[in-house]
């Protein structure tokens, strides 16, 4: 394994890519949660249904956010 010093531009590019991955993951997760759990906030539903929608929304949002971060960083790693 070789050790080479990276330039400041390369470190900055990596930082920007990580921030982009995290911010886009938060946005995607928020949209997914709003779409799935939104009806529980808008309409009066039975408590079991509301709990299910909120739980399902949080689960799907978290999974999509993690997948988004992995996808963006994986793609960035293969471009370098």
N, C-alpha and C positions, 0 to 999 in steps of 0.2 A: 504494500500500500504506500503510495507516494503522498507526501504532504506538500501542498503548494499553497502559496498565499493567494487569496482571492483579492481582487481589486475592490475598492469602495463601491464602484458601480455594480459589481456583481453582488455584493452584500445588500446594496439598496434594492436591486431587482428582486432578490429573494424575499426581502422584507415586504415589498409592495405586493408580491404574489401571495404571501401568507395572509396579509391584511385583506386582499381581495377575496381569497378563499373563505376567510372567516365572515366577512361582511355579506358576501353573497349567500353563504350558508344560513346566516341569521335571517336574511330577507326571505329565502326560500322556506325556511322553517316557519317563519311568521305567517306567510301566505298560506302554507299548507294547514297550519293550525286554525287560521281564521276560516278557511273553507270548510274544514271538518267540524270544528266546534262552534262555528258561527250560528247555526240554527238554534243551539242551546241558549245563546244569548238573546236571540231575536224573538223566538216563540216560546210560549209556555208549554213545556214538555214534561212528561213524568220524570221524577227524580232519577230513576234508574237509567233512562235514556239520556238525560243530561250528563250523568256521570260517565256513561259509556262514550258519548261523543267527546267529552273533554279528555278522557283517558286515551281514546283512539287518536284524537288530534295531537296530543302531546307525544305519543309514541311514534306516529308517522312523521311528525315534524322533526323529532330528534334523529330518526333514522335517515331522513332525507338530508338533514344538515350534515351529518357525519359523512354520508355518501358524497355530498357536494365538496366538502373539504378534501376528501381522499381523491376524488376525480380531478379537481383543479391542481392539486399538488403533484399527483402522479403524472398528469400531462406536462406540467412545468418541468418535472425531473427528466422526462424523456426528451424534451426539447433541448435541454442543455447537453 
